[in-house]
Amino acid sequence: MNRNDKLDEMQVQRKNKIGSSCFMIMFYLLFIDIGLHEMGIRWMAYPINVLIIISICMAYYLIKIIWTGSYLGVSIKNQNSRHVIGGIIASVILLISGIIISILFRENTNILSNIGNTIILIALFILTILVIISLGNISRRKSDSGED
Amino acid sequence: MNKNLRFKSARAGKDMSQKDIAEAVGVTRQTINAIENGGYNPSIQLCRAICKVLGKTLDQIFGEDDSNE
């Protein structure tokens, strides 16, 4: 889905500005990393170092566009916050129960351990979706901020 | 940048909130707020859309004068 279609002109401008600054930060961090590597300083083994730098930049980009209200466009309405919070709590409970099942029955019964792993995967999948919806809600609230 | 008081007064004259204007022209409320407070320079298309909703000319809302440069 191309979210840019629904962003207004100020949101697109801000998103582009944040994107370019994020790209420059990533470039300089990778450049410094290469320099450190040449000097014999290895703070993390390859390719984890590159992955960490990219993840930091992506996290910065995501936080910044949510903070400036440029993550979701004009036409997308908020989901009900109560449903989202309830869903997150239910998924966390599901995740914990999945972990408990897989740990308790790891050595005794293989089938139950597999069920536990499946529950963990499903809970993580639901949690990811709910977190994305929550981020959208936060961005939407930011877009609606202002005074009359 | 200075605040666009003429935009604010024209909006108040029409008894419209920032949200009403934002929905009418298809932008977020944050954008309308930024235009009013001088934090964002809108495109000519958006200016024209705002003027159309408020029933004013471009010059009346976004024209240059001492308080709106």
Backbone of each chain as ProteinMPNN parsed JSONL, in Angstrom:
{"seq_chain_A": "MNRNDKLDEMQVQRKNKIGSSCFMIMFYLLFIDIGLHEMGIRWMAYPINVLIIISICMAYYLIKIIWTGSYLGVSIKNQNSRHVIGGIIASVILLISGIIISILFRENTNILSNIGNTIILIALFILTILVIISLGNISRRKSDSGED", "coords_chain_A": {"N_chain_A": [[0.848, -1.192, 0.0], [0.603, 2.143, -0.91], [1.269, 4.641, 1.096], [1.862, 7.252, 0.704], [0.102, 8.36, -1.128], [-2.079, 9.238, 0.285], [-1.181, 11.143, 1.975], [-1.003, 14.585, 2.941], [0.266, 17.674, 1.41], [2.066, 18.957, 3.196], [2.703, 16.905, 4.941], [3.984, 15.114, 3.194], [6.168, 16.661, 2.468], [7.492, 16.948, 4.94], [7.993, 14.261, 5.508], [9.728, 13.563, 3.434], [11.874, 15.244, 4.049], [12.676, 14.243, 6.539], [13.34, 11.671, 5.724], [15.542, 12.13, 4.001], [17.372, 13.25, 5.782], [17.693, 11.118, 7.458], [18.836, 9.249, 5.758], [21.307, 10.482, 5.297], [22.385, 10.376, 7.866], [22.627, 7.605, 8.133], [24.479, 7.09, 6.128], [26.774, 8.481, 7.097], [27.182, 7.093, 9.507], [27.745, 4.502, 8.587], [30.031, 5.088, 7.192], [31.755, 5.945, 9.247], [31.862, 3.548, 10.592], [33.248, 1.948, 8.753], [35.682, 3.299, 8.803], [36.457, 2.876, 11.471], [36.733, 0.132, 11.364], [38.909, -0.123, 9.627], [40.82, 0.975, 11.243], [41.175, -0.979, 13.019], [39.37, -1.28, 15.03], [36.781, -3.155, 16.085], [33.671, -3.108, 16.805], [31.483, -4.69, 16.607], [30.668, -7.826, 15.114], [30.739, -8.412, 11.543], [27.782, -9.384, 9.722], [26.356, -7.956, 11.577], [26.942, -5.452, 12.587], [26.337, -3.678, 10.476], [23.655, -4.22, 10.199], [22.693, -3.316, 12.677], [23.238, -0.561, 12.501], [21.592, 0.161, 10.317], [19.11, -0.536, 11.395], [18.921, 1.245, 13.556], [18.764, 3.666, 12.181], [16.384, 3.283, 10.754], [14.575, 3.038, 12.857], [14.783, 5.576, 13.937], [13.772, 7.044, 11.792], [11.119, 6.083, 11.657], [10.099, 6.793, 14.215], [10.389, 9.55, 14.1], [8.738, 10.303, 11.9], [6.268, 9.556, 12.876], [6.12, 11.177, 15.095], [5.983, 13.706, 13.928], [3.562, 13.507, 12.745], [3.305, 12.433, 10.196], [2.935, 9.892, 9.301], [0.53, 8.549, 8.724], [-2.052, 9.195, 6.328], [-4.56, 11.61, 5.248], [-7.127, 10.5, 4.913], [-7.324, 8.225, 6.457], [-8.877, 6.773, 9.161], [-8.884, 6.605, 12.781], [-8.511, 3.513, 14.575], [-10.567, 1.902, 17.018], [-9.403, 2.683, 20.171], [-9.742, 1.248, 22.544], [-10.288, -1.363, 21.689], [-7.871, -1.955, 20.465], [-6.028, -1.787, 22.599], [-7.082, -3.787, 24.248], [-6.705, -5.971, 22.546], [-3.895, -6.011, 22.427], [-3.255, -6.641, 25.106], [-4.482, -9.177, 25.285], [-2.95, -10.545, 23.367], [-0.429, -10.449, 24.558], [-0.88, -12.005, 26.829], [-1.435, -14.423, 25.541], [1.045, -14.842, 24.359], [2.705, -15.147, 26.607], [1.539, -17.447, 27.727], [2.09, -19.231, 25.664], [4.897, -19.281, 25.766], [5.247, -20.384, 28.331], [4.031, -22.929, 27.987], [5.706, -24.042, 25.997], [8.151, -24.102, 27.361], [7.627, -25.664, 29.677], [6.834, -28.145, 28.594], [8.921, -28.923, 27.025], [10.792, -31.024, 27.188], [9.289, -33.233, 27.946], [6.834, -33.741, 26.328], [6.765, -33.644, 22.925], [4.83, -32.742, 21.13], [3.193, -30.936, 22.517], [5.066, -28.991, 23.039], [5.531, -28.072, 20.462], [3.021, -26.981, 19.953], [3.078, -24.898, 21.765], [5.132, -23.327, 20.641], [3.873, -22.615, 18.26], [1.756, -21.095, 19.24], [3.223, -18.952, 20.291], [4.276, -17.837, 17.924], [1.903, -17.063, 16.59], [0.89, -15.21, 18.436], [2.934, -13.286, 18.376], [2.67, -12.413, 15.747], [0.079, -11.273, 15.774], [0.528, -9.298, 17.689], [2.416, -7.68, 16.35], [0.843, -6.615, 14.264], [-1.047, -5.183, 15.787], [0.603, -3.343, 17.068], [1.459, -1.848, 14.88], [-1.007, -0.723, 14.149], [-1.451, 0.805, 16.439], [0.669, 2.626, 16.26], [-0.149, 3.977, 14.013], [-2.469, 5.178, 15.019], [-1.332, 6.921, 16.903], [0.101, 8.596, 15.212], [-2.0, 9.685, 13.775], [-3.361, 11.121, 15.753], [-1.453, 13.025, 16.232], [-1.507, 14.362, 13.793], [-3.977, 15.541, 13.941], [-3.634, 17.421, 15.835], [-3.716, 20.717, 17.247], [-5.075, 24.083, 17.391], [-8.297, 25.62, 17.726]], "CA_chain_A": [[0.0, 0.0, 0.0], [1.384, 3.365, -0.952], [0.675, 5.595, 2.037], [2.138, 8.611, 0.231], [-1.049, 8.857, -1.873], [-3.057, 9.828, 1.191], [-0.565, 12.193, 2.783], [-1.148, 15.907, 2.333], [1.55, 18.203, 0.927], [2.983, 19.239, 4.294], [3.17, 15.615, 5.437], [4.947, 14.587, 2.219], [7.384, 17.483, 2.582], [8.177, 16.585, 6.191], [8.46, 12.884, 5.393], [10.907, 13.593, 2.562], [12.952, 15.897, 4.786], [13.15, 13.279, 7.543], [13.963, 10.577, 4.97], [16.872, 12.504, 3.507], [18.297, 13.399, 6.918], [17.94, 9.761, 7.948], [19.775, 8.649, 4.804], [22.622, 11.062, 5.536], [22.868, 9.811, 9.141], [23.029, 6.221, 7.858], [25.711, 7.169, 5.328], [27.896, 8.854, 7.968], [27.423, 6.013, 10.474], [28.427, 3.417, 7.87], [31.361, 5.614, 6.873], [32.518, 5.875, 10.511], [32.058, 2.122, 10.874], [34.345, 1.501, 7.873], [36.899, 3.913, 9.343], [36.818, 2.146, 12.699], [37.164, -1.2, 10.943], [40.262, 0.042, 9.069], [41.723, 1.273, 12.36], [41.28, -2.18, 13.835], [38.35, -1.312, 16.088], [35.593, -3.904, 15.643], [32.716, -3.047, 17.918], [30.519, -5.773, 16.395], [31.053, -8.625, 13.954], [29.958, -8.233, 10.315], [27.052, -8.203, 9.249], [25.506, -7.42, 12.652], [27.201, -4.005, 12.723], [25.571, -2.98, 9.43], [22.237, -4.409, 10.549], [22.379, -2.429, 13.807], [23.231, 0.834, 11.999], [20.375, 0.342, 9.501], [17.946, -0.601, 12.298], [18.878, 2.52, 14.305], [18.278, 4.708, 11.261], [14.973, 3.013, 10.463], [13.816, 3.356, 14.072], [14.774, 7.044, 14.0], [12.858, 7.493, 10.734], [9.744, 5.75, 12.052], [9.717, 7.624, 15.373], [10.314, 10.957, 13.675], [7.551, 10.571, 11.061], [5.087, 9.455, 13.747], [6.141, 12.367, 15.958], [5.554, 14.88, 13.153], [2.223, 13.233, 12.2], [3.4, 12.205, 8.747], [2.933, 8.446, 9.04], [-0.738, 8.219, 8.078], [-2.605, 10.293, 5.558], [-5.749, 12.351, 5.646], [-8.394, 9.757, 4.871], [-7.338, 7.049, 7.33], [-9.443, 7.066, 10.483], [-8.336, 5.819, 13.885], [-9.205, 2.335, 15.092], [-10.983, 2.105, 18.409], [-8.25, 2.454, 21.046], [-10.051, 0.197, 23.527], [-10.115, -2.657, 21.022], [-6.438, -2.16, 20.226], [-5.393, -2.074, 23.9], [-7.564, -5.12, 24.629], [-6.015, -6.929, 21.674], [-2.487, -6.096, 22.846], [-3.222, -7.387, 26.377], [-4.797, -10.578, 24.972], [-1.797, -11.13, 22.664], [0.665, -10.636, 25.53], [-1.255, -13.187, 27.63], [-1.236, -15.561, 24.634], [2.493, -15.005, 24.198], [3.235, -15.689, 27.87], [1.087, -18.841, 27.86], [2.854, -19.993, 24.67], [6.259, -19.474, 26.295], [5.146, -21.318, 29.465], [3.768, -24.274, 27.442], [6.887, -24.57, 25.297], [9.226, -24.376, 28.337], [7.226, -26.771, 30.559], [6.713, -29.437, 27.906], [10.0, -29.025, 26.044], [11.453, -32.342, 27.224], [8.335, -34.338, 28.136], [6.033, -34.025, 25.129], [7.18, -32.817, 21.794], [3.655, -32.142, 20.46], [2.788, -29.753, 23.297], [6.099, -27.973, 22.83], [5.257, -27.477, 19.139], [1.823, -26.128, 20.102], [3.566, -23.69, 22.445], [5.858, -22.499, 19.651], [2.877, -22.075, 17.317], [1.049, -20.016, 19.962], [4.149, -17.811, 20.357], [4.334, -17.228, 16.59], [0.619, -16.388, 16.318], [0.819, -14.039, 19.322], [3.869, -12.275, 17.861], [2.083, -11.882, 14.512], [-1.032, -10.379, 16.17], [1.143, -8.143, 18.373], [3.022, -6.807, 15.335], [-0.246, -5.892, 13.591], [-1.629, -4.226, 16.734], [1.575, -2.259, 17.285], [1.393, -0.991, 13.682], [-2.262, 0.049, 14.263], [-1.243, 1.797, 17.504], [1.538, 3.68, 15.722], [-1.017, 4.762, 13.13], [-3.328, 5.999, 15.882], [-0.512, 8.002, 17.48], [0.382, 9.53, 14.118], [-3.26, 10.361, 13.447], [-3.607, 12.111, 16.814], [-0.495, 14.117, 15.999], [-1.994, 15.13, 12.628], [-5.173, 16.293, 14.334], [-3.333, 18.379, 16.897], [-3.817, 22.119, 16.851], [-6.066, 24.823, 18.165], [-9.339, 26.232, 16.903]], "C_chain_A": [[0.885, 1.245, 0.0], [0.72, 4.428, -0.082], [0.853, 7.031, 1.547], [0.95, 9.226, -0.509], [-2.006, 9.624, -0.976], [-2.469, 10.919, 2.078], [-0.816, 13.543, 2.125], [0.244, 16.493, 2.053], [2.553, 18.493, 2.047], [3.554, 17.935, 4.862], [4.232, 15.022, 4.511], [6.277, 15.336, 2.333], [8.197, 17.094, 3.828], [8.778, 15.182, 6.107], [9.732, 12.824, 4.532], [12.12, 14.189, 3.273], [13.559, 14.928, 5.808], [13.887, 12.134, 6.858], [15.365, 10.924, 4.507], [17.857, 12.68, 4.652], [18.669, 12.029, 7.481], [18.955, 9.044, 7.057], [21.189, 9.174, 5.05], [23.23, 10.526, 6.833], [23.394, 8.394, 8.917], [24.357, 6.192, 7.098], [26.912, 7.466, 6.23], [28.222, 7.747, 8.977], [28.163, 4.843, 9.812], [29.865, 3.822, 7.526], [32.27, 5.531, 8.104], [32.836, 4.427, 10.848], [33.213, 1.563, 10.03], [35.679, 2.031, 8.396], [37.397, 3.188, 10.588], [37.368, 0.762, 12.357], [38.601, -1.159, 10.414], [41.293, 0.314, 10.162], [41.883, 0.091, 13.309], [40.291, -2.257, 14.972], [37.106, -2.011, 15.537], [34.62, -4.008, 16.796], [31.677, -4.153, 17.814], [30.905, -6.511, 15.111], [30.149, -8.318, 12.761], [29.048, -9.455, 10.146], [26.157, -7.554, 10.308], [25.696, -5.908, 12.786], [26.374, -3.186, 11.712], [24.077, -3.043, 9.752], [21.813, -3.47, 11.678], [22.291, -0.97, 13.337], [21.944, 1.096, 11.201], [19.137, 0.351, 10.395], [17.793, 0.692, 13.094], [18.288, 3.62, 13.422], [16.802, 4.514, 10.943], [14.092, 3.373, 11.659], [13.688, 4.875, 14.214], [13.763, 7.599, 12.999], [11.398, 7.281, 11.149], [9.256, 6.644, 13.192], [9.493, 9.073, 14.934], [9.066, 11.223, 12.816], [6.267, 10.421, 11.872], [4.976, 10.72, 14.592], [5.651, 13.611, 15.22], [4.184, 14.655, 12.504], [2.221, 12.986, 10.712], [3.377, 10.724, 8.382], [1.672, 8.021, 8.3], [-1.326, 9.451, 7.412], [-3.91, 10.839, 6.092], [-6.966, 11.449, 5.83], [-8.461, 8.575, 5.831], [-7.815, 7.436, 8.719], [-8.824, 6.145, 11.533], [-9.188, 4.589, 14.198], [-9.592, 2.638, 16.534], [-9.838, 1.727, 19.352], [-8.504, 1.346, 22.058], [-9.847, -1.188, 22.928], [-8.631, -2.974, 20.837], [-5.73, -2.528, 21.52], [-5.798, -3.467, 24.383], [-6.862, -6.205, 23.833], [-4.569, -7.116, 22.076], [-2.365, -6.905, 24.136], [-3.474, -8.874, 26.126], [-3.614, -11.256, 24.286], [-0.636, -11.379, 23.61], [0.386, -11.865, 26.401], [-1.031, -14.461, 26.814], [0.24, -15.888, 24.472], [3.105, -15.646, 25.436], [2.823, -17.151, 28.025], [1.829, -19.738, 26.87], [4.257, -20.298, 25.156], [6.251, -20.5, 27.424], [4.957, -22.75, 28.953], [5.027, -24.85, 26.804], [8.029, -24.88, 26.258], [8.892, -25.607, 29.193], [7.269, -28.127, 29.864], [7.817, -29.656, 26.865], [10.597, -30.437, 26.002], [10.457, -33.489, 27.297], [7.583, -34.705, 26.85], [6.382, -33.054, 24.012], [6.012, -32.073, 21.143], [3.242, -30.85, 21.178], [3.791, -28.615, 23.136], [5.901, -27.264, 21.496], [4.042, -26.562, 19.186], [2.219, -24.802, 20.753], [4.273, -22.745, 21.489], [4.894, -21.846, 18.668], [2.127, -20.913, 17.965], [1.93, -18.763, 20.021], [4.184, -17.071, 19.019], [3.057, -16.442, 16.277], [0.516, -15.107, 17.147], [1.728, -12.918, 18.827], [3.323, -11.599, 16.606], [0.974, -10.873, 14.849], [-0.477, -9.11, 16.817], [1.733, -7.154, 17.379], [1.955, -5.963, 14.651], [-0.82, -4.81, 14.512], [-0.685, -3.057, 17.012], [1.563, -1.295, 16.1], [0.133, -0.12, 13.733], [-2.097, 1.148, 15.322], [-0.388, 2.958, 17.02], [0.746, 4.589, 14.795], [-1.908, 5.69, 13.92], [-2.569, 7.186, 16.461], [-0.247, 9.061, 16.416], [-0.855, 10.351, 13.772], [-3.578, 11.448, 14.478], [-2.695, 13.319, 16.632], [-0.971, 14.994, 14.842], [-3.174, 16.008, 12.993], [-4.889, 17.348, 15.39], [-3.4, 19.798, 16.37], [-4.879, 22.807, 17.672], [-7.093, 25.426, 17.238], [-9.378, 27.734, 17.093]], "O_chain_A": [[1.8, 1.372, 0.814], [-0.272, 5.038, -0.481], [0.091, 7.92, 1.925], [0.791, 10.447, -0.53], [-2.671, 10.556, -1.427], [-3.193, 11.55, 2.848], [-0.841, 13.644, 0.898], [1.263, 15.899, 2.406], [3.755, 18.299, 1.867], [4.731, 17.864, 5.217], [5.247, 14.498, 4.969], [7.353, 14.739, 2.299], [9.417, 16.937, 3.771], [9.896, 14.936, 6.559], [10.686, 12.121, 4.866], [13.243, 13.707, 3.122], [14.778, 14.807, 5.927], [14.925, 11.678, 7.339], [16.277, 10.103, 4.609], [19.027, 12.317, 4.534], [19.797, 11.805, 7.92], [19.824, 8.322, 7.546], [22.154, 8.41, 5.018], [24.429, 10.254, 6.901], [24.449, 8.02, 9.429], [25.236, 5.381, 7.385], [27.939, 6.793, 6.147], [29.391, 7.491, 9.269], [29.083, 4.268, 10.393], [30.785, 3.004, 7.566], [33.417, 5.096, 8.006], [33.926, 4.11, 11.324], [34.047, 0.805, 10.526], [36.677, 1.311, 8.429], [38.589, 2.922, 10.74], [38.326, 0.285, 12.966], [39.407, -2.041, 10.711], [42.462, -0.052, 10.045], [42.635, 0.158, 14.282], [40.346, -3.176, 15.79], [36.458, -1.502, 14.621], [34.734, -4.885, 17.653], [31.057, -4.518, 18.812], [31.398, -5.912, 14.155], [28.968, -8.008, 12.92], [29.535, -10.551, 10.422], [25.312, -6.716, 9.993], [24.746, -5.174, 13.061], [25.797, -2.152, 12.049], [23.344, -2.066, 9.6], [20.722, -2.9, 11.649], [21.382, -0.239, 13.728], [21.289, 2.122, 11.386], [18.221, 1.145, 10.184], [16.68, 1.18, 13.288], [17.433, 4.395, 13.852], [16.052, 5.487, 10.871], [13.009, 3.936, 11.502], [12.627, 5.391, 14.564], [12.994, 8.507, 13.317], [10.56, 8.172, 11.011], [8.15, 7.183, 13.145], [8.535, 9.725, 15.348], [8.409, 12.251, 12.984], [5.277, 11.091, 11.582], [3.888, 11.264, 14.782], [4.988, 14.466, 15.806], [3.696, 15.528, 11.786], [1.244, 13.295, 10.031], [3.761, 10.35, 7.274], [1.735, 7.228, 7.361], [-1.133, 10.582, 7.858], [-4.309, 10.571, 7.225], [-7.736, 11.61, 6.777], [-9.525, 7.982, 6.008], [-7.239, 8.307, 9.371], [-8.315, 5.068, 11.224], [-10.415, 4.62, 14.099], [-9.016, 3.514, 17.179], [-9.36, 0.593, 19.334], [-7.593, 0.589, 22.395], [-9.3, -2.079, 23.578], [-8.196, -4.11, 21.027], [-4.928, -3.462, 21.551], [-4.963, -4.232, 24.866], [-6.471, -7.235, 24.382], [-4.059, -8.237, 22.074], [-1.481, -7.754, 24.257], [-2.779, -9.729, 26.676], [-3.303, -12.41, 24.583], [0.063, -12.386, 23.494], [1.284, -12.661, 26.678], [-0.506, -15.451, 27.324], [0.635, -17.054, 24.45], [3.917, -16.566, 25.336], [3.636, -17.995, 28.402], [2.162, -20.878, 27.196], [4.758, -21.41, 24.991], [7.116, -21.373, 27.487], [5.627, -23.673, 29.416], [5.377, -26.007, 27.042], [8.8, -25.809, 26.019], [9.739, -26.474, 29.412], [7.681, -29.128, 30.452], [7.67, -30.463, 25.948], [10.873, -30.975, 24.929], [10.717, -34.579, 26.788], [7.684, -35.827, 26.354], [6.301, -31.833, 24.152], [6.159, -30.945, 20.67], [2.981, -29.824, 20.551], [3.424, -27.441, 23.102], [6.069, -26.049, 21.386], [4.02, -25.507, 18.551], [1.761, -23.733, 20.351], [4.056, -21.533, 21.512], [5.063, -20.688, 18.288], [1.891, -19.883, 17.334], [1.445, -17.649, 19.826], [4.13, -15.842, 18.978], [3.108, -15.319, 15.773], [0.112, -14.059, 16.643], [1.35, -11.747, 18.851], [3.479, -10.394, 16.412], [0.928, -9.775, 14.295], [-0.936, -8.002, 16.54], [1.578, -5.942, 17.532], [2.123, -4.756, 14.475], [-1.051, -3.677, 14.089], [-1.126, -1.919, 17.171], [1.645, -0.08, 16.279], [0.18, 1.067, 13.407], [-2.544, 2.278, 15.128], [-0.668, 4.118, 17.319], [0.935, 5.806, 14.784], [-2.09, 6.85, 13.551], [-3.079, 8.305, 16.508], [-0.354, 10.26, 16.674], [-0.77, 11.551, 13.511], [-4.006, 12.547, 14.126], [-3.094, 14.464, 16.842], [-0.855, 16.218, 14.897], [-3.355, 17.087, 12.429], [-5.787, 18.085, 15.796], [-3.168, 20.045, 15.187], [-5.506, 22.199, 18.54], [-6.791, 25.713, 16.08], [-10.198, 28.414, 16.475]]}, "seq_chain_B": "MNKNLRFKSARAGKDMSQKDIAEAVGVTRQTINAIENGGYNPSIQLCRAICKVLGKTLDQIFGEDDSNE", "coords_chain_B": {"N_chain_B": [[8.352, 33.257, 10.673], [5.4, 35.3, 10.112], [2.136, 35.22, 11.695], [-0.792, 34.156, 9.953], [-3.177, 36.143, 10.073], [-5.325, 37.021, 8.653], [-6.348, 34.816, 7.37], [-7.187, 33.376, 9.585], [-9.162, 35.09, 10.628], [-10.969, 35.142, 8.494], [-11.779, 32.513, 8.466], [-12.962, 32.356, 10.968], [-15.001, 34.142, 10.496], [-16.581, 32.716, 8.766], [-17.47, 30.888, 10.489], [-16.133, 28.447, 10.877], [-14.271, 25.611, 11.926], [-10.792, 24.669, 12.368], [-10.649, 22.031, 11.73], [-12.896, 21.678, 10.094], [-12.199, 23.194, 7.829], [-9.921, 21.807, 7.099], [-10.962, 19.288, 6.414], [-12.562, 20.061, 4.28], [-10.741, 20.899, 2.337], [-9.099, 18.751, 2.1], [-6.791, 18.157, 3.653], [-4.649, 17.65, 6.57], [-5.554, 18.624, 9.923], [-3.417, 19.615, 11.279], [-1.884, 20.747, 9.27], [-3.426, 22.959, 8.452], [-3.357, 24.392, 10.812], [-0.62, 24.919, 10.928], [-0.349, 26.592, 8.697], [-1.886, 28.796, 9.463], [-0.418, 29.661, 11.654], [1.89, 30.428, 10.493], [3.847, 28.558, 10.072], [4.118, 26.999, 7.867], [4.398, 27.165, 4.356], [1.936, 27.114, 2.085], [1.139, 25.315, -1.019], [0.254, 26.709, -4.249], [-2.034, 25.508, -5.209], [-3.247, 24.538, -2.902], [-3.68, 26.926, -1.555], [-5.536, 28.121, -3.279], [-7.645, 26.318, -3.013], [-8.319, 26.688, -0.327], [-9.11, 29.377, -0.379], [-11.328, 29.158, -2.012], [-13.067, 27.668, -0.416], [-13.439, 29.457, 1.663], [-14.558, 31.543, 0.359], [-13.167, 33.75, -0.593], [-10.683, 35.884, -2.22], [-7.404, 35.079, -3.526], [-5.663, 37.144, -2.945], [-6.921, 38.392, -0.843], [-6.624, 36.611, 1.254], [-4.007, 35.488, 1.167], [-2.441, 37.475, 0.165], [0.266, 39.891, -0.079], [1.149, 41.999, 2.583], [1.961, 44.35, 5.18], [1.636, 42.867, 7.517], [1.66, 40.278, 6.687], [3.91, 39.159, 5.408]], "CA_chain_B": [[7.265, 33.773, 9.83], [4.271, 35.874, 10.851], [0.871, 34.49, 11.67], [-1.725, 34.603, 8.924], [-4.379, 36.537, 10.824], [-6.461, 37.19, 7.729], [-6.901, 33.467, 7.196], [-7.864, 33.036, 10.836], [-10.392, 35.885, 10.772], [-11.903, 34.7, 7.451], [-12.302, 31.229, 8.952], [-13.882, 32.672, 12.069], [-16.155, 34.797, 9.867], [-17.41, 31.653, 8.187], [-17.798, 30.011, 11.62], [-15.59, 27.114, 10.592], [-13.103, 25.242, 12.736], [-9.647, 24.202, 11.564], [-10.992, 20.679, 11.266], [-13.839, 21.834, 8.971], [-11.425, 23.645, 6.663], [-9.017, 20.706, 6.723], [-11.766, 18.265, 5.717], [-13.065, 20.615, 3.02], [-9.678, 20.996, 1.329], [-8.412, 17.456, 2.011], [-5.485, 18.098, 4.332], [-4.805, 17.402, 8.004], [-5.754, 19.818, 10.753], [-2.066, 20.095, 11.609], [-1.437, 21.584, 8.154], [-4.161, 24.228, 8.547], [-2.8, 25.063, 11.993], [0.715, 25.414, 10.557], [-0.517, 27.725, 7.769], [-2.367, 29.937, 10.267], [0.643, 30.139, 12.545], [3.064, 30.805, 9.701], [4.861, 27.507, 10.105], [4.183, 26.282, 6.591], [3.996, 27.899, 3.153], [1.186, 26.155, 1.249], [1.265, 25.421, -2.477], [-0.773, 27.568, -4.848], [-3.269, 24.704, -5.305], [-3.885, 24.511, -1.577], [-4.154, 28.306, -1.309], [-6.767, 28.326, -4.059], [-8.704, 25.496, -2.405], [-8.713, 27.356, 0.924], [-9.85, 30.596, -0.758], [-12.626, 28.729, -2.55], [-13.908, 27.273, 0.727], [-13.753, 30.645, 2.471], [-15.233, 32.534, -0.487], [-12.304, 34.944, -0.688], [-9.68, 35.802, -3.289], [-6.037, 34.775, -3.053], [-5.081, 38.361, -2.406], [-7.553, 38.699, 0.455], [-6.126, 35.7, 2.304], [-2.553, 35.24, 1.132], [-1.733, 38.611, -0.446], [1.317, 40.476, 0.752], [1.064, 43.315, 3.209], [2.941, 44.494, 6.259], [1.479, 41.844, 8.555], [1.603, 38.934, 6.114], [5.036, 38.949, 4.497]], "C_chain_B": [[6.118, 34.312, 10.674], [3.026, 34.993, 10.747], [-0.017, 35.04, 10.56], [-3.066, 34.919, 9.589], [-5.599, 36.691, 9.919], [-7.141, 35.848, 7.451], [-7.744, 33.091, 8.422], [-9.186, 33.803, 10.968], [-11.433, 35.494, 9.724], [-12.554, 33.373, 7.855], [-13.316, 31.455, 10.063], [-15.158, 33.329, 11.536], [-17.119, 33.8, 9.262], [-17.893, 30.659, 9.247], [-17.353, 28.568, 11.357], [-14.39, 26.854, 11.496], [-11.971, 24.83, 11.791], [-9.946, 22.834, 10.963], [-11.926, 20.753, 10.05], [-13.101, 22.221, 7.686], [-10.557, 22.499, 6.144], [-9.774, 19.631, 5.943], [-12.233, 18.769, 4.356], [-11.986, 20.653, 1.935], [-8.833, 19.72, 1.229], [-7.006, 17.439, 2.546], [-5.735, 17.792, 5.815], [-5.0, 18.734, 8.734], [-4.419, 20.466, 11.125], [-1.55, 21.054, 10.528], [-2.119, 22.956, 8.202], [-3.614, 25.053, 9.71], [-1.433, 25.679, 11.668], [0.617, 26.615, 9.615], [-0.939, 28.969, 8.554], [-1.256, 30.54, 11.115], [1.927, 30.506, 11.81], [4.164, 29.771, 9.695], [5.0, 26.751, 8.803], [3.67, 27.166, 5.462], [3.246, 26.95, 2.23], [1.445, 26.36, -0.238], [0.13, 26.282, -3.006], [-2.111, 26.819, -4.96], [-4.014, 24.71, -3.976], [-4.43, 25.899, -1.217], [-5.473, 28.547, -2.016], [-7.929, 27.538, -3.462], [-9.231, 26.151, -1.129], [-9.555, 28.593, 0.612], [-11.241, 30.25, -1.258], [-13.583, 28.376, -1.411], [-14.348, 28.506, 1.518], [-14.477, 31.738, 1.672], [-14.473, 33.84, -0.589], [-11.352, 34.787, -1.874], [-8.319, 35.478, -2.669], [-5.414, 35.984, -2.361], [-5.642, 38.685, -1.017], [-7.004, 37.827, 1.586], [-4.598, 35.633, 2.335], [-1.759, 36.388, 0.498], [-0.73, 39.243, 0.495], [0.888, 41.817, 1.324], [2.019, 43.34, 4.388], [2.874, 43.361, 7.275], [1.577, 40.429, 8.021], [2.725, 38.684, 5.114], [5.917, 37.816, 4.963]], "O_chain_B": [[5.883, 33.857, 11.793], [2.889, 34.158, 9.853], [0.004, 36.236, 10.266], [-3.961, 34.076, 9.657], [-6.74, 36.518, 10.348], [-8.363, 35.773, 7.318], [-8.851, 32.565, 8.305], [-10.202, 33.236, 11.371], [-12.631, 35.506, 10.004], [-13.739, 33.153, 7.609], [-14.379, 30.834, 10.097], [-16.25, 33.103, 12.056], [-18.33, 34.019, 9.25], [-18.624, 29.716, 8.945], [-18.096, 27.614, 11.585], [-13.603, 27.754, 11.79], [-12.169, 24.667, 10.587], [-9.548, 22.528, 9.839], [-11.772, 19.991, 9.096], [-13.339, 21.663, 6.616], [-10.465, 22.251, 4.941], [-9.282, 19.125, 4.934], [-12.295, 18.005, 3.393], [-12.281, 20.462, 0.755], [-7.954, 19.621, 0.373], [-6.124, 16.794, 1.98], [-6.88, 17.689, 6.255], [-4.659, 19.804, 8.23], [-4.31, 21.684, 11.263], [-0.872, 22.038, 10.825], [-1.47, 23.985, 8.016], [-3.434, 26.265, 9.594], [-1.129, 26.801, 12.073], [1.409, 27.551, 9.721], [-0.412, 30.059, 8.334], [-1.163, 31.757, 11.275], [2.931, 30.852, 12.434], [5.304, 30.08, 9.347], [5.914, 25.94, 8.654], [2.641, 27.83, 5.594], [3.861, 26.06, 1.643], [1.902, 27.419, -0.668], [-0.84, 26.551, -2.297], [-3.179, 27.415, -4.825], [-5.234, 24.865, -3.926], [-5.513, 26.019, -0.644], [-6.41, 29.101, -1.441], [-9.057, 28.027, -3.409], [-10.436, 26.165, -0.88], [-10.581, 28.833, 1.25], [-12.211, 30.952, -0.971], [-14.758, 28.739, -1.44], [-15.485, 28.586, 1.982], [-14.946, 32.726, 2.237], [-15.073, 34.913, -0.664], [-11.23, 33.708, -2.454], [-8.121, 35.59, -1.459], [-4.736, 35.863, -1.34], [-4.933, 39.182, -0.142], [-6.932, 38.261, 2.736], [-3.983, 35.713, 3.398], [-0.546, 36.281, 0.316], [-0.856, 39.143, 1.716], [0.331, 42.66, 0.62], [2.812, 42.413, 4.558], [3.89, 42.94, 7.827], [1.579, 39.474, 8.798], [2.501, 38.059, 4.078], [6.914, 37.502, 4.312]]}, "name": "protein", "num_of_chains": 2, "seq": "MNRNDKLDEMQVQRKNKIGSSCFMIMFYLLFIDIGLHEMGIRWMAYPINVLIIISICMAYYLIKIIWTGSYLGVSIKNQNSRHVIGGIIASVILLISGIIISILFRENTNILSNIGNTIILIALFILTILVIISLGNISRRKSDSGEDMNKNLRFKSARAGKDMSQKDIAEAVGVTRQTINAIENGGYNPSIQLCRAICKVLGKTLDQIFGEDDSNE"}
